[in-house]
Amino acid sequence: MAGCSTVRTVAGIGPPESDIQAVYPEHKNKVYIVKSNLPDTVKYTVVKDLWYGSGWYGSSDRVIEELAFNARKLGADAVIDVKVWWSPRGMSFASPHASGKAIKLTEPIDLSVYPGEWW
């Protein structure tokens, strides 16, 4: 997938630094995973578009955890517009893949009022 990358991939190769749109300190807090966009009333900065593809069979939990891991490394509070799908990769005919936008909130807000999960 051209133009898509993540901090940690199956091969362990990180993205070019120019892909990162904002820099925040890494943290160990849970990240909120949202499958849709947030309302316009929620103010945030997009940190980076994330993408992860597993090299083997597995569940969607595996790739969502990778999105959350990478979001924490980038200092993001949430990942929005999360998409999960299965497609061939490596020796697998149906490897899980996921993409989303890592975001940093610019104003404090309780994200749990929106449909999603803490990871």
N, CA, C and O atoms as CSV, one atom per row, in Angstrom:
chain,resi,resn,atom,element,x,y,z
A,1,MET,N,N,0.836,-1.164,0.000
A,1,MET,CA,C,0.000,0.000,0.000
A,1,MET,C,C,0.890,1.240,0.000
A,1,MET,O,O,1.493,1.544,1.029
A,2,ALA,N,N,0.991,1.930,-1.056
A,2,ALA,CA,C,1.884,3.079,-1.174
A,2,ALA,C,C,1.408,4.220,-0.296
A,2,ALA,O,O,0.212,4.491,-0.194
A,3,GLY,N,N,2.358,4.878,0.333
A,3,GLY,CA,C,2.041,6.054,1.113
A,3,GLY,C,C,1.553,5.757,2.517
A,3,GLY,O,O,1.335,6.688,3.293
A,4,CYS,N,N,1.373,4.498,2.868
A,4,CYS,CA,C,0.910,4.151,4.201
A,4,CYS,C,C,2.044,3.496,4.960
A,4,CYS,O,O,2.786,2.683,4.408
A,5,SER,N,N,2.176,3.849,6.220
A,5,SER,CA,C,3.227,3.241,7.021
A,5,SER,C,C,2.835,3.294,8.478
A,5,SER,O,O,1.837,3.915,8.844
A,6,THR,N,N,3.613,2.648,9.293
A,6,THR,CA,C,3.369,2.643,10.722
A,6,THR,C,C,4.710,2.667,11.428
A,6,THR,O,O,5.743,2.471,10.788
A,7,VAL,N,N,4.718,2.900,12.708
A,7,VAL,CA,C,5.968,2.938,13.442
A,7,VAL,C,C,6.557,1.545,13.545
A,7,VAL,O,O,7.773,1.388,13.434
A,8,ARG,N,N,5.730,0.525,13.755
A,8,ARG,CA,C,6.211,-0.854,13.889
A,8,ARG,C,C,5.493,-1.692,12.856
A,8,ARG,O,O,4.263,-1.753,12.858
A,9,THR,N,N,6.224,-2.332,11.986
A,9,THR,CA,C,5.628,-3.182,10.971
A,9,THR,C,C,6.132,-4.599,11.156
A,9,THR,O,O,6.977,-4.863,12.012
A,10,VAL,N,N,5.610,-5.505,10.354
A,10,VAL,CA,C,6.063,-6.893,10.436
A,10,VAL,C,C,7.573,-6.966,10.245
A,10,VAL,O,O,8.255,-7.722,10.937
A,11,ALA,N,N,8.091,-6.187,9.313
A,11,ALA,CA,C,9.526,-6.201,9.031
A,11,ALA,C,C,10.315,-5.350,10.020
A,11,ALA,O,O,11.545,-5.408,10.039
A,12,GLY,N,N,9.617,-4.553,10.852
A,12,GLY,CA,C,10.299,-3.722,11.830
A,12,GLY,C,C,10.878,-2.448,11.238
A,12,GLY,O,O,11.770,-1.845,11.835
A,13,ILE,N,N,10.398,-2.029,10.090
A,13,ILE,CA,C,10.907,-0.825,9.443
A,13,ILE,C,C,9.975,0.333,9.762
A,13,ILE,O,O,8.770,0.239,9.527
A,14,GLY,N,N,10.514,1.420,10.291
A,14,GLY,CA,C,9.700,2.573,10.664
A,14,GLY,C,C,9.452,3.496,9.490
A,14,GLY,O,O,10.042,3.324,8.423
A,15,PRO,N,N,8.570,4.490,9.682
A,15,PRO,CA,C,8.213,5.423,8.618
A,15,PRO,C,C,9.241,6.533,8.474
A,15,PRO,O,O,10.039,6.769,9.380
A,16,PRO,N,N,9.220,7.209,7.342
A,16,PRO,CA,C,10.045,8.413,7.228
A,16,PRO,C,C,9.524,9.457,8.202
A,16,PRO,O,O,8.311,9.573,8.381
A,17,GLU,N,N,10.395,10.206,8.826
A,17,GLU,CA,C,9.983,11.217,9.797
A,17,GLU,C,C,9.061,12.254,9.176
A,17,GLU,O,O,8.254,12.850,9.890
A,18,SER,N,N,9.151,12.491,7.869
A,18,SER,CA,C,8.307,13.493,7.226
A,18,SER,C,C,6.837,13.093,7.224
A,18,SER,O,O,5.973,13.942,7.006
A,19,ASP,N,N,6.528,11.797,7.467
A,19,ASP,CA,C,5.134,11.350,7.533
A,19,ASP,C,C,4.449,11.829,8.806
A,19,ASP,O,O,3.222,11.919,8.858
A,20,ILE,N,N,5.245,12.138,9.840
A,20,ILE,CA,C,4.688,12.553,11.117
A,20,ILE,C,C,4.312,14.027,11.022
A,20,ILE,O,O,5.147,14.872,10.700
A,21,GLN,N,N,3.037,14.327,11.307
A,21,GLN,CA,C,2.536,15.683,11.139
A,21,GLN,C,C,2.703,16.531,12.389
A,21,GLN,O,O,2.683,17.758,12.291
A,22,ALA,N,N,2.866,15.930,13.553
A,22,ALA,CA,C,3.073,16.656,14.798
A,22,ALA,C,C,3.858,15.745,15.734
A,22,ALA,O,O,3.788,14.522,15.608
A,23,VAL,N,N,4.612,16.331,16.682
A,23,VAL,CA,C,5.442,15.542,17.581
A,23,VAL,C,C,4.972,15.759,19.020
A,23,VAL,O,O,4.866,16.891,19.492
A,24,TYR,N,N,4.690,14.641,19.707
A,24,TYR,CA,C,4.272,14.663,21.099
A,24,TYR,C,C,5.046,13.590,21.847
A,24,TYR,O,O,5.508,12.628,21.235
A,25,PRO,N,N,5.197,13.736,23.168
A,25,PRO,CA,C,5.934,12.721,23.922
A,25,PRO,C,C,5.195,11.376,23.956
A,25,PRO,O,O,3.970,11.326,24.058
A,26,GLU,N,N,5.952,10.319,23.869
A,26,GLU,CA,C,5.397,8.966,23.982
A,26,GLU,C,C,4.767,8.798,25.365
A,26,GLU,O,O,5.229,9.400,26.334
A,27,HIS,N,N,3.715,7.983,25.460
A,27,HIS,CA,C,3.080,7.725,26.751
A,27,HIS,C,C,2.649,6.262,26.832
A,27,HIS,O,O,2.733,5.518,25.854
A,28,LYS,N,N,2.190,5.870,28.005
A,28,LYS,CA,C,1.756,4.484,28.238
A,28,LYS,C,C,0.261,4.403,28.552
A,28,LYS,O,O,-0.231,3.347,28.949
A,29,ASN,N,N,-0.465,5.513,28.377
A,29,ASN,CA,C,-1.907,5.529,28.639
A,29,ASN,C,C,-2.650,4.726,27.577
A,29,ASN,O,O,-2.121,4.455,26.499
A,30,LYS,N,N,-3.885,4.353,27.902
A,30,LYS,CA,C,-4.724,3.700,26.900
A,30,LYS,C,C,-5.087,4.712,25.820
A,30,LYS,O,O,-5.154,5.915,26.073
A,31,VAL,N,N,-5.316,4.207,24.625
A,31,VAL,CA,C,-5.688,5.019,23.472
A,31,VAL,C,C,-7.110,4.635,23.085
A,31,VAL,O,O,-7.473,3.459,23.124
A,32,TYR,N,N,-7.917,5.629,22.712
A,32,TYR,CA,C,-9.301,5.363,22.329
A,32,TYR,C,C,-9.355,5.044,20.840
A,32,TYR,O,O,-8.856,5.818,20.022
A,33,ILE,N,N,-9.951,3.921,20.483
A,33,ILE,CA,C,-10.063,3.476,19.096
A,33,ILE,C,C,-11.496,3.722,18.638
A,33,ILE,O,O,-12.441,3.207,19.234
A,34,VAL,N,N,-11.653,4.516,17.570
A,34,VAL,CA,C,-12.971,4.888,17.053
A,34,VAL,C,C,-13.040,4.498,15.583
A,34,VAL,O,O,-12.158,4.860,14.804
A,35,LYS,N,N,-14.078,3.763,15.197
A,35,LYS,CA,C,-14.195,3.317,13.804
A,35,LYS,C,C,-14.721,4.397,12.868
A,35,LYS,O,O,-14.674,4.235,11.649
A,36,SER,N,N,-15.221,5.496,13.425
A,36,SER,CA,C,-15.725,6.585,12.583
A,36,SER,C,C,-14.916,7.849,12.882
A,36,SER,O,O,-13.926,7.812,13.613
A,37,ASN,N,N,-15.347,8.940,12.316
A,37,ASN,CA,C,-14.738,10.223,12.608
A,37,ASN,C,C,-15.395,10.784,13.861
A,37,ASN,O,O,-16.444,10.293,14.279
A,38,LEU,N,N,-14.802,11.791,14.459
A,38,LEU,CA,C,-15.407,12.463,15.604
A,38,LEU,C,C,-16.167,13.693,15.118
A,38,LEU,O,O,-15.859,14.222,14.050
A,39,PRO,N,N,-17.159,14.158,15.887
A,39,PRO,CA,C,-17.900,15.356,15.479
A,39,PRO,C,C,-16.981,16.572,15.360
A,39,PRO,O,O,-15.903,16.609,15.954
A,40,ASP,N,N,-17.413,17.548,14.597
A,40,ASP,CA,C,-16.621,18.777,14.401
A,40,ASP,C,C,-16.395,19.534,15.699
A,40,ASP,O,O,-15.474,20.347,15.779
A,41,THR,N,N,-17.210,19.288,16.715
A,41,THR,CA,C,-17.051,19.978,17.999
A,41,THR,C,C,-15.822,19.485,18.765
A,41,THR,O,O,-15.354,20.168,19.676
A,42,VAL,N,N,-15.295,18.311,18.411
A,42,VAL,CA,C,-14.100,17.778,19.057
A,42,VAL,C,C,-12.883,18.338,18.324
A,42,VAL,O,O,-12.713,18.123,17.124
A,43,LYS,N,N,-12.049,19.053,19.057
A,43,LYS,CA,C,-10.864,19.695,18.466
A,43,LYS,C,C,-9.639,18.803,18.661
A,43,LYS,O,O,-9.331,18.383,19.776
A,44,TYR,N,N,-8.953,18.523,17.561
A,44,TYR,CA,C,-7.770,17.669,17.621
A,44,TYR,C,C,-6.818,18.005,16.483
A,44,TYR,O,O,-7.169,18.700,15.530
A,45,THR,N,N,-5.605,17.488,16.614
A,45,THR,CA,C,-4.585,17.580,15.581
A,45,THR,C,C,-4.284,16.168,15.094
A,45,THR,O,O,-4.103,15.261,15.906
A,46,VAL,N,N,-4.229,15.974,13.790
A,46,VAL,CA,C,-3.834,14.673,13.248
A,46,VAL,C,C,-2.322,14.547,13.416
A,46,VAL,O,O,-1.560,15.392,12.948
A,47,VAL,N,N,-1.904,13.482,14.089
A,47,VAL,CA,C,-0.483,13.236,14.315
A,47,VAL,C,C,0.104,12.477,13.135
A,47,VAL,O,O,1.162,12.836,12.618
A,48,LYS,N,N,-0.599,11.409,12.708
A,48,LYS,CA,C,-0.080,10.577,11.623
A,48,LYS,C,C,-1.154,9.611,11.144
A,48,LYS,O,O,-1.959,9.125,11.938
A,49,ASP,N,N,-1.164,9.338,9.865
A,49,ASP,CA,C,-1.984,8.251,9.315
A,49,ASP,C,C,-1.240,6.957,9.607
A,49,ASP,O,O,-0.053,6.838,9.302
A,50,LEU,N,N,-1.935,5.986,10.199
A,50,LEU,CA,C,-1.325,4.709,10.560
A,50,LEU,C,C,-1.847,3.597,9.660
A,50,LEU,O,O,-2.972,3.653,9.164
A,51,TRP,N,N,-1.018,2.601,9.464
A,51,TRP,CA,C,-1.396,1.401,8.722
A,51,TRP,C,C,-0.584,0.256,9.294
A,51,TRP,O,O,0.605,0.405,9.576
A,52,TYR,N,N,-1.228,-0.883,9.464
A,52,TYR,CA,C,-0.521,-2.076,9.918
A,52,TYR,C,C,-1.091,-3.286,9.221
A,52,TYR,O,O,-2.309,-3.432,9.121
A,53,GLY,N,N,-0.225,-4.154,8.739
A,53,GLY,CA,C,-0.632,-5.406,8.126
A,53,GLY,C,C,0.115,-6.549,8.761
A,53,GLY,O,O,1.345,-6.562,8.789
A,54,SER,N,N,-0.626,-7.507,9.271
A,54,SER,CA,C,-0.009,-8.687,9.862
A,54,SER,C,C,0.524,-9.575,8.745
A,54,SER,O,O,-0.021,-9.590,7.641
A,55,GLY,N,N,1.566,-10.298,9.027
A,55,GLY,CA,C,2.132,-11.199,8.035
A,55,GLY,C,C,1.578,-12.610,8.113
A,55,GLY,O,O,2.041,-13.505,7.405
A,56,TRP,N,N,0.583,-12.812,8.975
A,56,TRP,CA,C,0.043,-14.151,9.155
A,56,TRP,C,C,-1.420,-14.049,9.559
A,56,TRP,O,O,-1.919,-12.954,9.819
A,57,TYR,N,N,-2.105,-15.180,9.611
A,57,TYR,CA,C,-3.509,-15.207,10.012
A,57,TYR,C,C,-3.655,-14.646,11.422
A,57,TYR,O,O,-2.706,-14.671,12.207
A,58,GLY,N,N,-4.832,-14.146,11.738
A,58,GLY,CA,C,-5.062,-13.635,13.082
A,58,GLY,C,C,-6.378,-12.886,13.168
A,58,GLY,O,O,-7.133,-12.800,12.200
A,59,SER,N,N,-6.630,-12.351,14.338
A,59,SER,CA,C,-7.882,-11.634,14.569
A,59,SER,C,C,-7.676,-10.130,14.373
A,59,SER,O,O,-6.550,-9.645,14.263
A,60,SER,N,N,-8.780,-9.422,14.334
A,60,SER,CA,C,-8.715,-7.972,14.213
A,60,SER,C,C,-8.096,-7.357,15.463
A,60,SER,O,O,-7.518,-6.273,15.390
A,61,ASP,N,N,-8.205,-8.026,16.607
A,61,ASP,CA,C,-7.608,-7.498,17.834
A,61,ASP,C,C,-6.106,-7.278,17.686
A,61,ASP,O,O,-5.560,-6.312,18.219
A,62,ARG,N,N,-5.459,-8.150,16.981
A,62,ARG,CA,C,-4.005,-8.057,16.809
A,62,ARG,C,C,-3.614,-6.762,16.104
A,62,ARG,O,O,-2.682,-6.084,16.537
A,63,VAL,N,N,-4.303,-6.415,15.039
A,63,VAL,CA,C,-3.923,-5.225,14.279
A,63,VAL,C,C,-4.411,-3.944,14.959
A,63,VAL,O,O,-3.773,-2.898,14.837
A,64,ILE,N,N,-5.529,-4.018,15.669
A,64,ILE,CA,C,-5.985,-2.838,16.417
A,64,ILE,C,C,-5.014,-2.543,17.553
A,64,ILE,O,O,-4.720,-1.379,17.826
A,65,GLU,N,N,-4.519,-3.567,18.210
A,65,GLU,CA,C,-3.513,-3.366,19.259
A,65,GLU,C,C,-2.263,-2.691,18.685
A,65,GLU,O,O,-1.659,-1.847,19.347
A,66,GLU,N,N,-1.877,-3.053,17.475
A,66,GLU,CA,C,-0.728,-2.411,16.835
A,66,GLU,C,C,-0.992,-0.928,16.577
A,66,GLU,O,O,-0.105,-0.098,16.774
A,67,LEU,N,N,-2.214,-0.588,16.134
A,67,LEU,CA,C,-2.551,0.826,15.944
A,67,LEU,C,C,-2.428,1.569,17.273
A,67,LEU,O,O,-1.852,2.656,17.324
A,68,ALA,N,N,-2.968,0.988,18.350
A,68,ALA,CA,C,-2.900,1.623,19.664
A,68,ALA,C,C,-1.448,1.757,20.129
A,68,ALA,O,O,-1.063,2.799,20.658
A,69,PHE,N,N,-0.654,0.724,19.939
A,69,PHE,CA,C,0.770,0.757,20.304
A,69,PHE,C,C,1.476,1.909,19.590
A,69,PHE,O,O,2.208,2.680,20.211
A,70,ASN,N,N,1.252,2.017,18.289
A,70,ASN,CA,C,1.904,3.063,17.501
A,70,ASN,C,C,1.392,4.451,17.880
A,70,ASN,O,O,2.158,5.414,17.885
A,71,ALA,N,N,0.111,4.556,18.194
A,71,ALA,CA,C,-0.442,5.851,18.623
A,71,ALA,C,C,0.219,6.300,19.926
A,71,ALA,O,O,0.562,7.474,20.071
A,72,ARG,N,N,0.403,5.376,20.880
A,72,ARG,CA,C,1.085,5.724,22.130
A,72,ARG,C,C,2.512,6.172,21.873
A,72,ARG,O,O,2.977,7.131,22.489
A,73,LYS,N,N,3.215,5.494,20.974
A,73,LYS,CA,C,4.600,5.877,20.628
A,73,LYS,C,C,4.647,7.300,20.075
A,73,LYS,O,O,5.632,8.013,20.270
A,74,LEU,N,N,3.588,7.710,19.389
A,74,LEU,CA,C,3.526,9.045,18.790
A,74,LEU,C,C,2.916,10.087,19.731
A,74,LEU,O,O,2.831,11.261,19.372
A,75,GLY,N,N,2.492,9.675,20.931
A,75,GLY,CA,C,1.890,10.594,21.881
A,75,GLY,C,C,0.438,10.922,21.593
A,75,GLY,O,O,-0.092,11.891,22.139
A,76,ALA,N,N,-0.221,10.140,20.748
A,76,ALA,CA,C,-1.618,10.409,20.378
A,76,ALA,C,C,-2.577,9.949,21.485
A,76,ALA,O,O,-2.256,9.069,22.283
A,77,ASP,N,N,-3.755,10.568,21.507
A,77,ASP,CA,C,-4.793,10.213,22.471
A,77,ASP,C,C,-5.771,9.184,21.920
A,77,ASP,O,O,-6.376,8.428,22.680
A,78,ALA,N,N,-5.925,9.153,20.606
A,78,ALA,CA,C,-6.930,8.282,19.986
A,78,ALA,C,C,-6.518,7.956,18.558
A,78,ALA,O,O,-5.637,8.590,17.979
A,79,VAL,N,N,-7.186,6.945,18.010
A,79,VAL,CA,C,-7.075,6.631,16.586
A,79,VAL,C,C,-8.502,6.642,16.058
A,79,VAL,O,O,-9.365,5.923,16.562
A,80,ILE,N,N,-8.746,7.466,15.035
A,80,ILE,CA,C,-10.089,7.598,14.473
A,80,ILE,C,C,-10.116,7.046,13.048
A,80,ILE,O,O,-9.074,6.746,12.465
A,81,ASP,N,N,-11.307,6.921,12.506
A,81,ASP,CA,C,-11.500,6.387,11.142
A,81,ASP,C,C,-10.833,5.032,10.975
A,81,ASP,O,O,-10.231,4.759,9.937
A,82,VAL,N,N,-10.935,4.178,11.998
A,82,VAL,CA,C,-10.270,2.873,11.968
A,82,VAL,C,C,-11.010,1.936,11.018
A,82,VAL,O,O,-12.228,1.775,11.103
A,83,LYS,N,N,-10.264,1.334,10.130
A,83,LYS,CA,C,-10.782,0.338,9.186
A,83,LYS,C,C,-9.986,-0.944,9.387
A,83,LYS,O,O,-8.768,-0.899,9.557
A,84,VAL,N,N,-10.667,-2.086,9.369
A,84,VAL,CA,C,-10.022,-3.396,9.484
A,84,VAL,C,C,-10.477,-4.245,8.317
A,84,VAL,O,O,-11.660,-4.255,7.976
A,85,TRP,N,N,-9.541,-4.963,7.698
A,85,TRP,CA,C,-9.872,-5.850,6.587
A,85,TRP,C,C,-8.867,-6.996,6.537
A,85,TRP,O,O,-7.815,-6.942,7.175
A,86,TRP,N,N,-9.198,-8.018,5.782
A,86,TRP,CA,C,-8.319,-9.174,5.600
A,86,TRP,C,C,-7.955,-9.265,4.132
A,86,TRP,O,O,-8.810,-9.112,3.260
A,87,SER,N,N,-6.685,-9.515,3.863
A,87,SER,CA,C,-6.220,-9.689,2.489
A,87,SER,C,C,-4.940,-10.527,2.506
A,87,SER,O,O,-4.327,-10.701,3.559
A,88,PRO,N,N,-4.535,-11.049,1.340
A,88,PRO,CA,C,-3.315,-11.851,1.281
A,88,PRO,C,C,-2.078,-11.036,1.645
A,88,PRO,O,O,-1.964,-9.862,1.292
A,89,ARG,N,N,-1.153,-11.683,2.360
A,89,ARG,CA,C,0.135,-11.067,2.671
A,89,ARG,C,C,1.084,-12.179,3.068
A,89,ARG,O,O,0.747,-13.032,3.890
A,90,GLY,N,N,2.251,-12.169,2.491
A,90,GLY,CA,C,3.228,-13.209,2.793
A,90,GLY,C,C,2.690,-14.575,2.420
A,90,GLY,O,O,2.259,-14.790,1.288
A,91,MET,N,N,2.714,-15.493,3.364
A,91,MET,CA,C,2.241,-16.858,3.137
A,91,MET,C,C,0.774,-17.029,3.533
A,91,MET,O,O,0.265,-18.150,3.538
A,92,SER,N,N,0.099,-15.945,3.861
A,92,SER,CA,C,-1.284,-16.009,4.328
A,92,SER,C,C,-2.251,-15.532,3.250
A,92,SER,O,O,-1.978,-14.567,2.536
A,93,PHE,N,N,-3.378,-16.219,3.143
A,93,PHE,CA,C,-4.412,-15.794,2.201
A,93,PHE,C,C,-5.366,-14.778,2.821
A,93,PHE,O,O,-6.110,-14.106,2.107
A,94,ALA,N,N,-5.346,-14.664,4.155
A,94,ALA,CA,C,-6.271,-13.754,4.828
A,94,ALA,C,C,-5.625,-13.183,6.086
A,94,ALA,O,O,-5.968,-13.572,7.203
A,95,SER,N,N,-4.693,-12.263,5.898
A,95,SER,CA,C,-4.036,-11.595,7.025
A,95,SER,C,C,-4.827,-10.362,7.430
A,95,SER,O,O,-5.324,-9.640,6.566
A,96,PRO,N,N,-4.955,-10.106,8.734
A,96,PRO,CA,C,-5.648,-8.892,9.152
A,96,PRO,C,C,-4.796,-7.644,8.902
A,96,PRO,O,O,-3.578,-7.660,9.080
A,97,HIS,N,N,-5.453,-6.577,8.491
A,97,HIS,CA,C,-4.833,-5.280,8.254
A,97,HIS,C,C,-5.700,-4.219,8.922
A,97,HIS,O,O,-6.894,-4.436,9.126
A,98,ALA,N,N,-5.116,-3.086,9.260
A,98,ALA,CA,C,-5.893,-1.992,9.854
A,98,ALA,C,C,-5.256,-0.663,9.491
A,98,ALA,O,O,-4.048,-0.572,9.273
A,99,SER,N,N,-6.091,0.363,9.431
A,99,SER,CA,C,-5.602,1.720,9.209
A,99,SER,C,C,-6.428,2.681,10.049
A,99,SER,O,O,-7.522,2.342,10.500
A,100,GLY,N,N,-5.902,3.875,10.254
A,100,GLY,CA,C,-6.607,4.907,11.001
A,100,GLY,C,C,-5.741,6.137,11.128
A,100,GLY,O,O,-4.593,6.147,10.684
A,101,LYS,N,N,-6.290,7.178,11.735
A,101,LYS,CA,C,-5.571,8.436,11.948
A,101,LYS,C,C,-5.299,8.599,13.441
A,101,LYS,O,O,-6.231,8.650,14.244
A,102,ALA,N,N,-4.019,8.681,13.813
A,102,ALA,CA,C,-3.646,8.965,15.196
A,102,ALA,C,C,-3.871,10.454,15.430
A,102,ALA,O,O,-3.414,11.289,14.649
A,103,ILE,N,N,-4.587,10.786,16.523
A,103,ILE,CA,C,-4.881,12.191,16.807
A,103,ILE,C,C,-4.490,12.562,18.227
A,103,ILE,O,O,-4.421,11.711,19.114
A,104,LYS,N,N,-4.237,13.846,18.424
A,104,LYS,CA,C,-3.977,14.419,19.736
A,104,LYS,C,C,-5.061,15.455,19.997
A,104,LYS,O,O,-5.244,16.379,19.204
A,105,LEU,N,N,-5.778,15.305,21.099
A,105,LEU,CA,C,-6.829,16.267,21.443
A,105,LEU,C,C,-6.200,17.617,21.779
A,105,LEU,O,O,-5.178,17.674,22.463
A,106,THR,N,N,-6.805,18.700,21.301
A,106,THR,CA,C,-6.308,20.035,21.628
A,106,THR,C,C,-7.074,20.638,22.798
A,106,THR,O,O,-6.648,21.643,23.368
A,107,GLU,N,N,-8.211,20.024,23.162
A,107,GLU,CA,C,-8.997,20.427,24.327
A,107,GLU,C,C,-9.401,19.161,25.069
A,107,GLU,O,O,-9.748,18.165,24.435
A,108,PRO,N,N,-9.363,19.177,26.402
A,108,PRO,CA,C,-9.760,17.976,27.150
A,108,PRO,C,C,-11.224,17.610,26.884
A,108,PRO,O,O,-12.098,18.477,26.865
A,109,ILE,N,N,-11.474,16.325,26.683
A,109,ILE,CA,C,-12.832,15.841,26.432
A,109,ILE,C,C,-12.901,14.369,26.828
A,109,ILE,O,O,-11.902,13.654,26.750
A,110,ASP,N,N,-14.072,13.921,27.249
A,110,ASP,CA,C,-14.280,12.518,27.578
A,110,ASP,C,C,-14.640,11.773,26.287
A,110,ASP,O,O,-15.777,11.839,25.820
A,111,LEU,N,N,-13.674,11.078,25.728
A,111,LEU,CA,C,-13.902,10.365,24.471
A,111,LEU,C,C,-14.872,9.203,24.611
A,111,LEU,O,O,-15.469,8.777,23.622
A,112,SER,N,N,-15.039,8.683,25.823
A,112,SER,CA,C,-15.883,7.499,25.995
A,112,SER,C,C,-17.366,7.767,25.724
A,112,SER,O,O,-18.163,6.829,25.718
A,113,VAL,N,N,-17.751,9.024,25.500
A,113,VAL,CA,C,-19.147,9.307,25.127
A,113,VAL,C,C,-19.398,8.976,23.646
A,113,VAL,O,O,-20.544,8.968,23.196
A,114,TYR,N,N,-18.336,8.706,22.901
A,114,TYR,CA,C,-18.457,8.344,21.485
A,114,TYR,C,C,-18.237,6.842,21.338
A,114,TYR,O,O,-17.476,6.253,22.106
A,115,PRO,N,N,-18.898,6.212,20.354
A,115,PRO,CA,C,-18.717,4.761,20.189
A,115,PRO,C,C,-17.253,4.410,19.890
A,115,PRO,O,O,-16.665,4.921,18.937
A,116,GLY,N,N,-16.689,3.548,20.702
A,116,GLY,CA,C,-15.299,3.131,20.532
A,116,GLY,C,C,-14.866,2.298,21.714
A,116,GLY,O,O,-15.687,1.906,22.544
A,117,GLU,N,N,-13.563,2.025,21.792
A,117,GLU,CA,C,-13.014,1.202,22.873
A,117,GLU,C,C,-11.653,1.732,23.278
A,117,GLU,O,O,-10.897,2.243,22.452
A,118,TRP,N,N,-11.346,1.600,24.581
A,118,TRP,CA,C,-10.003,1.920,25.087
A,118,TRP,C,C,-9.085,0.725,24.866
A,118,TRP,O,O,-9.453,-0.409,25.174
A,119,TRP,N,N,-7.911,0.970,24.342
A,119,TRP,CA,C,-6.908,-0.082,24.107
A,119,TRP,C,C,-5.608,0.311,24.766
A,119,TRP,O,O,-4.629,-0.432,24.692
